[in-house]
Amino acid sequence: MDTELKATLSVKGQISLPAEVRRRLGLSQGSVVRFQLSEDGVRLLPALVDVRSLKGRVAKPAKPVSLQDMASTIAERRARLAQK
């Protein structure tokens, strides 16, 4: 079932996105959105994340991981998936 939501355009050309739209797009204060224009209309999309904005959000491993360790782990996981 489709849901229709409305927003009113202000004198400055601004709108407030309904809460359900913000939730579905994963938007919060300061989020950037994209508008995709086509002949059929306009789509509202979340902006692509700049990888640099992720700096510091992932914990560093307790010890350095070698390429050999990574390759070994990948091979083990692929083998487990192949068994399923």
ABEGO torsion letter per residue (X at the ends): XBBBBBBBBBAAGBBBBBAAAAAAAGBBBGBBBBBBBBAAEBBBBBBBBBAAAABGABBBBABBBBAAAAAAAAAAAAAAAAAX
